[in-house]
Amino acid sequence: MCDLACKTKIIINGNNTINMLYELCESVKSLPTDTNIATGNDLIKTLNKMEEMAGDAQALYLKGIGYDGPLPRGLQSKS
């Protein structure tokens, strides 16, 4: 069961994540085209994991509200 405090925490965590990723993307966009990001491959791997985790979170939410229909591939659990 998720009470008001639980729902509030979900919203806060989601907003924090959105804002951090938005700022990261804006920072990358503002770099000159020829800028090398030494950690680029690791950054992409981390963002790929985060994308999968966001899909997992969406699937958990849908399951939590009682949805039991088909999910798109991006929301299907990898485990």
C-alpha positions, 0 to 999 in steps of 0.5 A: 500500500502506498499512502500519501507520504509514499506517493509524495516520495515517488513524485520527489524522486521522479522530479529530481531524476528528471531535473538531473537528466535534463541538466546533463542533456543541456550540458552536453548540448552546449558543448562544442561539436568537437568536444570529446567526453572521455567517459562517453561510453560509460555514460551511455551504458549508465544512461541505457541502464537508467532508461531500462530502469525507467521502463521497469518503474512504469511497469511497476506503476501499471501493475500497482494500479491493477493493469494486467494487459500487454506491455510494450517491449520497453516496459517488459522486465529484463529479469 
